[in-house]
């Protein structure tokens, strides 16, 4: 069963970790190292089943391959998940160090980073046991990548506006953001700073209250945010929220968010969105800013090079949206673009005439 699923998605390696003394159960999936070592986050989550955890790590690691390729990074795709016994379980140093040792056994084929449920402290604990980790503050480099992820998402929004022959400005635009974690917060901060109004939802009342007080967002019930009439819908929580049951609710001409695998069935759901006239910006293209920042530090890029690559998300998104006119969907166009990069078929050049935005 596992080998069949690996073959279907093209995975190279899947590692299952069990460390009872540390209370650690985890899965590391390496999808591809064709372009370079696989870089991807460590997600701590309470899954309903081991089957759900495996499906999540396989989908996420595959998306990381395409994300790195679409960003023209010499990196591959990987991801890892830590299975929690209870939701919101407190992070433990002993488990983090055990995870670090597991990552170290791969000898650099997989470089770990932050994801849901993991912060800089957790990465630094892992960094006590391996050098193949990014996103910490003391034992590794990079820190919180979310501001860079948010910048890329905003650049993706600009591309969508240009594609629809709109001025790429946020003045008087209404943005609906699902999830006010680090990335959602930074997206809101950027667009509000440029004149947008933001409606936001989150499962945490505390985060929403802070966002209301500090950023001036309008709070929306989490059950209603996807159906909010707006100019841009921006899912920044977990994946799979746009699916056969929710597509009909979307009342935005543009769907551009930071959540990984935001579409439950990406090929089918992207086609359905296109049929409804909703312009979908593929998530693994627009949310690549954090990956670019951490991978660039690993690759010793200059800050100017990193800033340019994050700016290039706009032109890459435009090229993919153009390609989506003749393919089945924008997701199909994004996967096609990434695969052609992996095969060496697309030079690292911006779309002709595109204007970069930081």
C-alpha positions, 0 to 999 in steps of 0.5 A: 500500500505505501509503496504503491502510493509512493510510486503513484506520486513519485516519492523517493523515500518515506521514513517512519520514526518511533521513539517511545522514550521521547514520545515521538511518532513521526513520518519524513517523506522525501519526494524528490532530490532531482534539483537538490536536497529536499527542504520542507517543514516539520508539522506537529498535528493531532491526526484522526488516524495514521492514514491521515498523517501519511496522506498529509505528508505525501501531499505536502512533500510533493507540493514542496518539490513543485514549490522549489521548482517554480521558484527556480531553487536548486532544492528538492521537496520533502516534509515531515509530520509529528503525530500528536496524541492530543490537539495542542499538545505542548512541545517537548524538548526531548521529542524535538531532539529525537526528531533532530536525530532522525533528520540527521540520519538522512545526512542532508538529503532532507533539511527540516524547517518550521511548519504548523505547530513548530516554532523557532525554539523547537527548531533550535532544540532539533538543531542540538542534534543535527545541522540539517535544519533551518528556521531557528535563532540560536542553533540554526539560521533563518528565524520565522519565515512567515513575513517572507511567505506573506510577501510572496502571497501579496505579490501573487495577489498583484499578479492576479489583479494584473491578469484581470487588467486591474491596477495592482493596488490594494487601495479600497480593496476588501481582503478576506483572510481565513487564519490569523496566524503568523502568515495571515497576520503579515498578509493583513499588515501589508495590505492594510498598510497599502489601503485595503480593508480586511475581514478575518476569521480564526479559531483563536478568539485571542488572535482575532481580538489582537488583530482587531485592536492592532490592525483594525480588521473586521472579525468574521465568524470562522464558519462564514469567512469562505463565503464572505463577499470580497475582492480577494479570498485568502485562506491562510489556515490548513489545507483542503478548505476549498472543496466540492462542498465550499466552492459554490460558497466562494464570492470572490473573483480572486482566490490567493492564499498561503495555506498549503494544499488549499484545494482538497482535490487540486485538479478537479477543484481548480477546474471547478473554480475556473468554471465559476469565474474564480481566478485561483492562484496556485498556492505552492507558487504564491506561498514560496516566500518562506521557502525562498528565504530559508533555502536562500540562506542555506545556499548563501544567497545575498539578501538582494538575491532573496528579495528579487526571488520573492519579487519574481513570484509575481511574474511567475504567477502571471506566466502560470495564469497565462498558461492556464488559459490553454490548460484544464486549470491553473493548478495544471498550469502550475504543475506543468510549469514546475515539471518543465523547470525540473526537466530543464525546460524553463530558464529563470527569466521573468515574464516579459513586461512584468513589473516586480513588487516587493 
